[in-house]
Amino acid sequence: MSSAADIVTETPLGGPTLPQERRLVTSIPGPRSQELLDRKADAVAAGVGHTAPVHAVAAGGGVIVDADGNSLIDLGSGIAVTTIGNAHPKVVAAVQAQVAQFTHTCFMIAPYDSYVSVAEALNRITPGDHAKKSALFNSGAEAVENAVKIARKYTGKQAVVAFDHGYHGRTNLTMALTAKAMPYKSGFGPFASEIYRAPLSYPYRDGLTGAEAAKKAISLIEKQVGADNLAAVIIEPIQGEGGFIVPADGYLPALVDWCRANDVVFIADEIQTGFARTGEMFASEVFGIVPDLITTAKGIAGGLPLAAVTGRAEMMDASHAGGLGGTYGGNPVACAAALAAIDVFENDGMLERAREIETILKGRLQQLQAADPRVGDVRGHGAMIAAEFVDPATGEPDAALTAAVAKASIAQGVIVLTCGTYGNVIRFLPPLSITDDLLHEGLDVVAAALAAS
Ligand SMILES: *Cc1c(COP(=O)(O)O)cnc(C)c1O
């Protein structure tokens, strides 16, 4: 297996050879970053926020370099996108070759090889050995929208069940599927109809076994929706924005079994969990489930925008010709990047690397938890690990502490992201190309930020 350092530097193809170090030469933001932030405030819609006040100019391995020469440790991967590392040399080479060949024909007008090859690869590497087909799109939300279209067309039914704490995107249908009002939904309604919400399994807070939580969800679905009306159940196997909530054992398999017995399409939204992130190629494998449809995006193409729905051939084929697609969906440059990225996921030790990172992250965070009762829970799989912060006296979520720790970490050159319905979770999503040393240093900074908060 190649080490993280090899991924970054030992390649004949060029690509990022940035020094793998945390380096602060100004305060964050430095003057050049501040200049960009001022221009952003003037030119970019206020609704488009940012986590780190930096003006990025280069990124690779485990760092993001800003315009002032600061080098920040990246523990977010642009929200689980640059899983194989930023500007991975194989992705750069594939993109350069494709962009010089042709940039667009529209797959619905003149099809090309790379789209079909990505579909073949997804059909092969997603869980289950049944016949599968795929369709490609531009964004995660668009993939989710299309999975719902496909499930409705296949079943002839309309209702869709999503879950507490779920996140599925920012378009109208996916806002309806998303649980959290602020910042995703507030003021943006009315939302799509025929969407219902069921309780999740959240072991740290509900104290239920997987079987008990599934029984509760299924009972609600049967009574409030009815299987005869239900086209699909959509769930993130491990929730992303909702707080990296890992359902109790047995919860997901019970939902899958119920769906199968009731002609309901089970959709796994693996947009954040997919592509080696959890130490398996897909998180469904962590729980031993085989979804009917699976949505992917984020990590799929090494940073280029691409998304997909992959699933049972008879479901994917239910739509009439012309019913699915889009001008840019499966753009050839994005497809070339995806083929390079999938090659890296399959052949360059990415699953093993995600598991190594899990050992480091969980070890360090559990140490913190043992020493500090404000760390209520540490959970996750692979390079998708979170710490939930609480008031030790009451167990209530502590969003203020979480925000303070994240802010102080970023000011010290470590980019961390928060999440959770209650805003009290720090999620660790490092690129798999980060070195162990850099990961430890990032965690040192977070630990110091916690101690000082
Ligand atoms: C990010 C995300 C989406 C939306 O993807 P976009 O590319 O931002 O539209 C949907 N579902 C999950 C689980 C996500 O993490």
The ligand as an SDF file (V2000), in Angstrom:
LIG
                    3D

 15 15  0  0  0  0  0  0  0  0999 V2000
  -23.8560   17.2870    0.3880 C   0  0  0  0  0  0  0  0  0  0  0  0
  -24.9950   16.3490    0.4340 C   0  0  0  0  0  0  0  0  0  0  0  0
  -26.0710   16.4300   -0.4600 C   0  0  0  0  0  0  0  0  0  0  0  0
  -26.1860   17.5400   -1.4780 C   0  0  0  0  0  0  0  0  0  0  0  0
  -25.1390   17.5150   -2.3900 O   0  0  0  0  0  0  0  0  0  0  0  0
  -24.8320   18.8450   -3.2600 P   0  0  0  0  0  0  0  0  0  0  0  0
  -23.7630   18.4030   -4.2130 O   0  0  0  0  0  0  0  0  0  0  0  0
  -24.3850   19.8990   -2.3000 O   0  0  0  0  0  0  0  0  0  0  0  0
  -26.0900   19.2030   -3.9470 O   0  0  0  0  0  0  0  0  0  0  0  0
  -27.0790   15.4820   -0.3820 C   0  0  0  0  0  0  0  0  0  0  0  0
  -27.0160   14.4880    0.5220 N   0  0  0  0  0  0  0  0  0  0  0  0
  -26.0030   14.3630    1.3990 C   0  0  0  0  0  0  0  0  0  0  0  0
  -25.9840   13.2280    2.3530 C   0  0  0  0  0  0  0  0  0  0  0  0
  -24.9650   15.2980    1.4010 C   0  0  0  0  0  0  0  0  0  0  0  0
  -23.9710   15.1960    2.2920 O   0  0  0  0  0  0  0  0  0  0  0  0
  1  2  1  0
  2  3  1  0
  2 14  2  0
  3  4  1  0
  3 10  2  0
  4  5  1  0
  5  6  1  0
  6  7  2  0
  6  8  1  0
  6  9  1  0
 10 11  1  0
 11 12  2  0
 12 13  1  0
 12 14  1  0
 14 15  1  0
M  END
$$$$
